[in-house]
Amino acid sequence: MSKTIEIVGIDKLESLREQLDRLSDKADTGNPFLTYEWLITWWRHFGGQDQPLVLIIREGEDILAAAPLMIKKAAFFGLPVTKVQFIGAGEANYLDFVLGQLSEDILADVLDYIRKSYKWQIVDLCDISESSFSLEMLKKGMTDKAGCAVLESEVCPYIAIDTDWESFYQRKLKRKARYNIQRQIKQLQSQGKLEFRRIRQSEDWDFFIREAIKLYRKDWSRKYNLSSFLREESAAFYVDIAREFSRRGWFDFSALFFNEKMIAFSYGITYGKRFVDYVIGYDPEFSAFSPGSCLLRFQIEEMFKQNLKEFDFSKGREPYKSRWQTAERNNYRVLISNKDFYSRLIWALHIIYHRVRYRCKGIYSLRRLRKYLFGRFKGLNP
């Protein structure tokens, strides 16, 4: 039976929700950023003037795969560009095609369909994990062609949970590090009531998330940061995700409270056997006690007790992650150019910009300097 490709509007996704859930389960992506709840909520808040391009690949009545894409018009260094990209790009940690059937032909058909049916300069597929079958196929079938590049984009550290908590804790953290964390916890306990809370269900997510956002913004060095968690207009999105994911048992919010005041938080997601530490923050007024480190210690212990398989620290290298991580994986960005000269120019500029930015991000001191200088400027000029 021949395959067909169907364009589905965002308003029609609700009618396919059960089928898409089954497809996601079959694909076994372990990726909360490809769920119906994430995609539809992201689109409602950030879709704006973009054009949805959700492609459903069928064989008869069966859905074999889904491509949650959109067409975005933007400017790149003042040059107008039309690009095809994943829905959720920017806010999601991992993006991909949802493949219920691992077939090279399916992705080839999707890319061929896009190439023939729409006017665009580049296809920009970001944050595809190195473990993705899609990436494997794209590397195999596209990298030897002109106008296609597969680029490393982000490092994603994680803990592979394959032992008990005490064994891991004693083996991974040096005695001095364990002593310092315990000392900081005891210092806080000696001065007031210290409480770790893991919150999976709540009628008041709006309060908790907005308190977390206030905490995140208190550190002015974070004000120059690409995280949408800082933007006022994004607060409603994160509240809605908390509500939608908590209904499915996926949302996982943890916080450290001192005398009933939140001093550190983790906005997390537990999906399948994997926990994603999506956004963290702490009150800089308590920095002498390292509340973020204290929270992380309680949190990781809790995840070990829940028999999860992985604690994912999200994108980016940071010193606090390296103390705990047992491994890391790379995300990749796939850039495909259309055939005309202007498209090739835009494609080449994207590659140059990406490579320079990637090298700079790999130098921790440069990242800290950028946050300091621009954060201080914005702190003085709110």
ZAMAR-911458 format. One line per 4 residues: number of its first residue (from 1); their letters; for each residue x, y, z of C-alpha. Coordinates in Angstrom, 1 decimal, m for minus. Last residue first. Layout:
% ZAMAR-911458
NUM) a) X Y Z | ...;
% end
This chain:
% ZAMAR-911458
382) pnlg) 16.0 47.9 33.4 | 19.1 50.0 32.8 | 21.5 49.2 35.7 | 20.6 45.5 35.7;
378) kfrg) 20.6 45.6 31.9 | 24.2 46.8 31.9 | 25.2 44.4 34.6 | 23.6 41.5 32.8;
374) flyk) 25.4 42.5 29.6 | 28.8 42.5 31.2 | 28.3 39.6 33.6 | 26.4 37.3 31.3;
370) rlrr) 29.0 37.8 28.5 | 31.9 37.4 31.0 | 30.4 34.1 32.2 | 30.0 32.8 28.7;
366) lsyi) 33.5 33.8 27.8 | 34.9 32.0 30.9 | 33.0 28.8 30.0 | 34.6 28.5 26.6;
362) gkcr) 32.4 26.0 24.7 | 29.8 28.7 24.1 | 32.4 30.6 22.1 | 33.1 27.7 19.8;
358) yrvr) 29.4 27.1 19.2 | 28.8 30.8 18.5 | 31.6 30.9 15.9 | 30.3 27.6 14.3;
354) hyii) 26.7 28.7 14.2 | 27.4 32.1 12.7 | 29.5 30.6 9.9 | 26.8 27.9 9.3;
350) hlaw) 24.0 30.4 9.2 | 26.0 32.6 6.8 | 26.5 29.7 4.5 | 22.7 28.9 4.5;
346) ilrs) 21.7 32.5 3.8 | 24.2 32.6 0.9 | 23.0 29.3 m0.5 | 19.4 30.5 m0.3;
342) yfdk) 20.3 33.7 m2.2 | 22.1 31.6 m4.9 | 19.2 29.3 m5.6 | 19.1 25.6 m4.7;
338) nsil) 17.4 25.5 m1.3 | 19.7 25.0 1.6 | 19.6 22.3 4.3 | 20.8 22.9 7.9;
334) vryn) 20.7 20.1 10.4 | 21.5 21.0 14.0 | 22.8 18.4 16.4 | 22.4 17.6 20.1;
330) nrea) 25.3 15.8 21.8 | 25.3 13.3 24.6 | 26.8 13.3 28.0 | 27.9 10.8 30.7;
326) tqwr) 28.1 10.2 34.4 | 27.0 13.7 35.5 | 27.2 14.9 39.1 | 30.2 17.2 39.5;
322) skyp) 30.0 18.1 35.8 | 26.5 19.5 36.2 | 27.6 22.1 38.8 | 30.5 23.2 36.5;
318) ergk) 28.1 23.9 33.6 | 28.0 22.4 30.1 | 24.8 23.1 28.2 | 21.4 21.5 27.4;
314) sfdf) 19.3 19.7 30.0 | 20.6 18.1 33.2 | 18.9 14.7 32.4 | 18.5 12.3 35.3;
310) ekln) 18.1 8.9 33.7 | 16.8 5.4 34.4 | 14.2 6.2 37.1 | 13.8 3.9 40.0;
306) qkfm) 11.9 6.5 42.1 | 14.5 6.2 44.9 | 17.2 7.4 42.5 | 15.0 10.3 41.5;
302) eeiq) 14.7 11.3 45.2 | 18.4 11.2 45.7 | 18.9 13.5 42.7 | 16.4 16.0 44.1;
298) frll) 17.9 16.2 47.6 | 21.4 16.8 46.2 | 20.1 19.2 43.6 | 18.3 21.2 46.3;
294) csgp) 21.5 21.6 48.4 | 23.5 22.5 45.3 | 20.9 25.2 44.4 | 20.8 26.5 48.0;
290) sfas) 24.6 27.2 47.9 | 24.6 28.4 51.6 | 26.5 31.6 50.8 | 24.2 32.1 47.8;
286) fepd) 21.2 32.8 50.1 | 20.6 36.4 48.8 | 21.2 35.0 45.3 | 17.8 33.2 45.5;
282) ygiv) 18.0 30.1 43.4 | 17.2 28.8 39.9 | 16.7 25.7 37.8 | 15.0 25.1 34.4;
278) ydvf) 14.4 21.9 32.5 | 15.8 19.2 34.9 | 14.5 16.4 32.6 | 13.7 13.1 34.4;
274) rkgy) 13.6 9.9 32.4 | 11.8 6.6 33.0 | 8.7 7.6 31.1 | 8.5 11.4 31.1;
270) tigy) 9.4 13.2 34.3 | 9.6 16.9 33.7 | 11.3 19.6 35.8 | 11.1 23.2 36.9;
266) sfai) 13.7 23.0 39.7 | 13.6 25.6 42.5 | 15.7 27.3 45.1 | 15.1 29.8 48.0;
262) mken) 11.3 29.5 48.3 | 10.2 31.0 51.6 | 8.3 28.8 54.1 | 11.0 29.4 56.8;
258) ffla) 13.5 28.2 54.2 | 11.9 26.3 51.3 | 13.8 24.2 48.7 | 11.8 23.5 45.6;
254) sfdf) 10.9 20.6 43.2 | 8.5 20.7 40.3 | 7.9 17.5 38.4 | 5.3 17.7 35.6;
250) wgrr) 4.6 14.4 33.8 | 1.6 13.0 35.6 | m0.7 13.5 32.6 | m2.7 16.2 34.3;
246) sfer) 0.6 17.6 35.7 | 1.8 18.0 32.1 | m1.1 20.3 31.0 | m1.1 22.4 34.2;
242) aidv) 2.7 22.8 34.3 | 2.7 23.5 30.5 | 0.0 26.2 31.1 | 2.1 27.9 33.8;
238) yfaa) 5.2 27.8 31.6 | 3.3 29.4 28.8 | 1.8 32.1 31.0 | 5.2 33.2 32.1;
234) seer) 6.4 33.6 28.5 | 5.2 37.2 28.1 | 7.3 38.2 31.1 | 10.5 37.0 29.5;
230) lfss) 13.1 35.4 31.8 | 12.0 31.8 31.3 | 12.5 32.5 27.6 | 16.1 31.6 28.2;
226) lnyk) 18.5 33.5 25.9 | 20.3 35.1 28.9 | 21.4 38.6 29.6 | 19.3 39.0 32.7;
222) rswd) 21.0 36.0 34.3 | 23.7 38.2 35.9 | 20.9 40.1 37.6 | 20.1 37.2 39.9;
218) kryl) 16.6 38.1 41.0 | 15.1 37.0 37.7 | 15.2 33.3 38.5 | 13.5 33.9 41.9;
214) kiae) 10.7 35.9 40.2 | 10.3 33.1 37.7 | 10.0 30.6 40.5 | 7.4 32.7 42.3;
210) riff) 5.5 32.8 39.0 | 5.7 29.1 38.7 | 4.5 28.4 42.2 | 1.6 30.9 42.1;
206) dwde) 0.3 29.9 38.7 | 0.6 26.2 39.6 | m2.1 26.7 42.3 | m4.3 23.7 42.1;
202) sqri) m1.3 21.4 42.6 | 0.0 18.0 41.6 | 3.6 16.7 41.2 | 5.3 18.8 43.9;
198) rrfe) 8.6 17.7 45.3 | 9.3 19.6 48.5 | 12.6 20.0 50.4 | 12.2 21.8 53.7;
194) lkgq) 14.5 23.9 55.9 | 13.0 25.5 59.0 | 15.4 28.1 60.6 | 18.9 29.0 61.4;
190) sqlq) 20.3 25.6 62.4 | 18.7 24.0 59.4 | 20.4 26.4 57.0 | 23.8 25.7 58.6;
186) kiqr) 23.0 21.9 58.5 | 22.3 22.0 54.8 | 25.5 24.0 54.1 | 27.5 21.5 56.1;
182) qiny) 26.0 18.5 54.3 | 26.8 20.1 50.9 | 30.4 20.9 52.0 | 31.0 17.4 53.4;
178) rakr) 29.8 15.7 50.2 | 32.1 18.0 48.1 | 35.1 17.3 50.5 | 34.5 13.5 50.4;
174) klkr) 34.5 13.5 46.6 | 31.2 13.1 44.8 | 30.7 10.2 42.3 | 31.5 7.1 44.3;
170) qyfs) 29.9 7.9 47.6 | 26.8 9.4 46.0 | 26.5 6.5 43.5 | 26.8 3.8 46.0;
166) ewdt) 24.4 5.6 48.4 | 21.8 6.1 45.7 | 21.6 2.6 44.3 | 23.0 1.6 40.9;
162) diai) 22.2 2.1 37.2 | 20.9 5.7 37.0 | 22.7 7.1 34.0 | 23.2 10.7 35.0;
158) ypcv) 23.1 13.3 32.3 | 25.0 16.0 30.4 | 23.5 17.5 27.2 | 26.1 19.1 24.9;
154) esel) 24.6 21.5 22.3 | 25.1 22.3 18.6 | 27.1 19.8 16.6 | 26.5 20.5 13.0;
150) vacg) 25.0 18.5 10.1 | 25.3 20.4 6.9 | 23.4 20.2 3.6 | 23.7 22.5 0.5;
146) akdt) 25.8 20.2 m1.6 | 25.1 16.5 m0.9 | 27.4 14.2 0.9 | 25.9 15.1 4.2;
142) mgkk) 22.3 14.2 3.1 | 21.7 10.4 3.1 | 23.8 9.0 5.9 | 23.8 12.0 8.2;
138) lmel) 20.1 12.5 7.7 | 19.4 8.8 8.4 | 21.4 8.8 11.6 | 19.8 12.1 12.6;
134) sfss) 16.3 10.6 12.1 | 17.3 7.5 14.1 | 17.9 9.8 17.0 | 20.6 8.9 19.6;
130) esid) 22.7 12.0 18.6 | 19.7 14.1 19.7 | 18.1 16.5 17.2 | 18.3 20.0 18.7;
126) cldv) 17.8 22.1 15.5 | 16.2 21.4 12.1 | 16.7 24.5 10.0 | 15.4 24.0 6.4;
122) iqwk) 16.7 26.9 4.5 | 15.6 29.5 1.8 | 11.9 28.7 1.5 | 9.2 28.5 m1.0;
118) yskr) 7.0 25.4 m0.4 | 5.7 22.3 m2.2 | 8.7 20.7 m3.9 | 11.3 20.9 m1.2;
114) iydl) 8.8 20.2 1.5 | 7.6 17.0 m0.2 | 11.2 15.8 m0.9 | 12.0 16.4 2.8;
110) vdal) 9.0 14.3 3.9 | 9.6 11.6 1.3 | 13.3 11.2 2.4 | 12.1 11.0 6.0;
106) ides) 9.7 8.2 5.2 | 12.1 6.3 2.9 | 14.8 6.0 5.6 | 12.3 3.8 7.6;
102) lqgl) 12.1 3.3 11.3 | 8.3 3.0 11.7 | 6.5 4.9 14.4 | 8.7 7.8 13.6;
98) vfdl) 8.1 11.1 15.4 | 10.4 13.7 13.7 | 12.7 15.4 16.1 | 13.2 18.0 18.8;
94) ynae) 15.1 17.9 22.1 | 15.5 20.7 24.6 | 12.4 22.6 23.6 | 12.1 26.4 24.2;
90) gagi) 14.0 27.6 21.2 | 12.4 25.5 18.5 | 9.0 24.4 19.7 | 7.6 23.6 16.2;
86) fqvk) 10.5 22.3 14.2 | 11.9 24.4 11.4 | 11.3 25.5 7.8 | 12.9 28.8 7.0;
82) tvpl) 12.0 32.0 5.2 | 14.8 34.6 5.4 | 14.9 38.3 5.0 | 18.5 39.7 5.4;
78) gffa) 19.1 42.2 8.2 | 21.6 40.0 10.0 | 19.1 37.2 9.7 | 15.5 38.4 9.5;
74) akki) 12.5 36.2 10.0 | 9.7 34.3 8.3 | 8.9 31.0 9.9 | 7.4 27.9 8.3;
70) mlpa) 6.4 25.2 10.8 | 7.1 21.6 11.5 | 5.8 18.7 13.6 | 6.7 15.9 11.2;
66) aali) 4.6 12.8 12.0 | 5.1 9.2 11.2 | 3.5 5.9 10.3 | m0.2 6.8 10.9;
62) dege) m2.4 3.9 9.9 | m5.5 4.5 7.8 | m4.0 3.5 4.5 | m0.2 4.0 5.0;
58) riil) 0.0 7.5 6.4 | 2.5 10.2 6.9 | 1.2 13.2 8.8 | 2.8 16.6 8.2;
54) vlpq) 2.4 19.5 10.5 | 3.4 22.6 8.7 | 2.1 25.5 10.8 | 2.6 29.0 9.4;
50) dqgg) 4.2 31.6 11.7 | 2.4 34.8 12.5 | 2.2 34.1 16.2 | 3.1 30.5 17.0;
46) fhrw) 4.5 31.5 20.5 | 1.7 31.1 23.0 | m0.8 28.8 21.3 | 1.9 27.0 19.4;
42) wtil) 3.8 26.1 22.5 | 0.6 24.8 24.1 | m0.2 22.7 21.1 | 3.3 21.2 20.8;
38) weyt) 3.8 20.5 24.5 | 0.5 18.9 25.1 | 0.6 16.8 21.8 | 3.9 15.4 22.9;
34) lfpn) 7.1 15.9 21.0 | 8.8 18.0 23.8 | 8.2 15.2 26.3 | 10.8 13.0 24.6;
30) gtda) 11.2 9.4 25.7 | 11.2 8.7 21.9 | 9.5 5.3 22.2 | 8.3 5.4 18.5;
26) kdsl) 5.4 3.2 19.5 | 4.5 5.4 22.4 | 4.7 8.5 20.2 | 2.5 6.8 17.6;
22) rdlq) 0.0 5.8 20.2 | m0.1 9.4 21.5 | m0.5 10.6 17.9 | m3.4 8.3 17.3;
18) erls) m5.1 9.5 20.5 | m4.6 13.2 19.7 | m5.7 13.0 16.1 | m9.0 14.9 16.6;
14) elkd) m7.1 17.5 18.7 | m4.5 18.0 15.9 | m7.2 19.5 13.6 | m6.9 23.1 15.0;
10) igvi) m3.1 23.0 14.4 | m3.8 22.3 10.7 | m2.8 18.9 9.3 | m1.0 18.5 6.0;
6) eitk) m1.3 14.9 4.7 | 1.5 12.8 3.2 | 0.5 9.5 1.6 | 2.2 6.1 1.6;
2) sm) 1.4 3.4 m1.0 | 0.0 0.0 0.0;
% end
